[in-house]
Amino acid sequence: MKLPAFQALNAYNAARSTVASTDAPALPSAVADEKKGNAFAAVHALADAVAQGEKASTDYLAGNADPHSVVEALARAELAIDTAVVIRDKVVEAYQELLRMPV
């Protein structure tokens, strides 16, 4: 029987390999900080990706950016959010599995 924590870890690794295998640009700051063991670095990288997407879209509306860079920034933000949601769902699922275990 696999423990839920290992299932969450396996799901996280599967999500990372899926994200790494796509053509979308990776989040270099999240990967570098994650290797250092900083748990909040991924949250900051997510916020940075979303902020860059918002900045690119406002720059485009102001006429200061090309459409390609806007689409790229928004795709990067969407990928970061989707990855965070998958990881969150797996962690919640593992926690619920722990709660269902008899003591």
Stockholm file with secondary structure:
# STOCKHOLM 1.0

chainA/1-103         MKLPAFQALNAYNAARSTVASTDAPALPSAVADEKKGNAFAAVHALADAVAQGEKASTDYLAGNADPHSVVEALARAELAIDTAVVIRDKVVEAYQELLRMPV
#=GR chainA/1-103 SS CCCHHHHHHHHHHHHHHHHHHSSSCCCHHHHHHHHHTCTTHHHHHHHHHHHHHHHHHHHHHHTCSCHHHHHHHHHHHHHHHHHHHHHHHHHHHHHHHHHHSCC
#=GC SS_cons         CCCHHHHHHHHHHHHHHHHHHSSSCCCHHHHHHHHHTCTTHHHHHHHHHHHHHHHHHHHHHHTCSCHHHHHHHHHHHHHHHHHHHHHHHHHHHHHHHHHHSCC
//
